């Protein structure tokens, strides 16, 4: 990612948190595409979404919470987040496995289960 700061509005940030909370309560996963459509981000939309999800992952990791961004997956057959998610989780010290490894896939499944079972505070 470039050094350029990518931002979303407070309304979009709250919409992101709300979407992830509904998804968590329903014990479902959410695709990047559906999240992009819901948030109606402007170009570069995917970079902005990625930046927001990485920021949320950093906040969750710092607070010792499961990473809510684990609920966002590619619509590909893998049903996994993109490689950048695993790289971010690795940088944050949450996932010791290398991206694209069987261990990363197992860690993701366990992290999703932790997210489903965790009650996040109202404000982030």
Secondary structure, 3 states (H helix, E strand, C coil): CCCCCCCCCHHHHHHHHHHHHHHHHCCCCEEHHHHHHHHCCCCCHHHHHHHHHHHHHHHHHHCCCCCHHHHEECCCCCCCCCHHHHHHHHHCCCCCCCCCCHHHHHHHHHHHHHHHHCCCCCCC
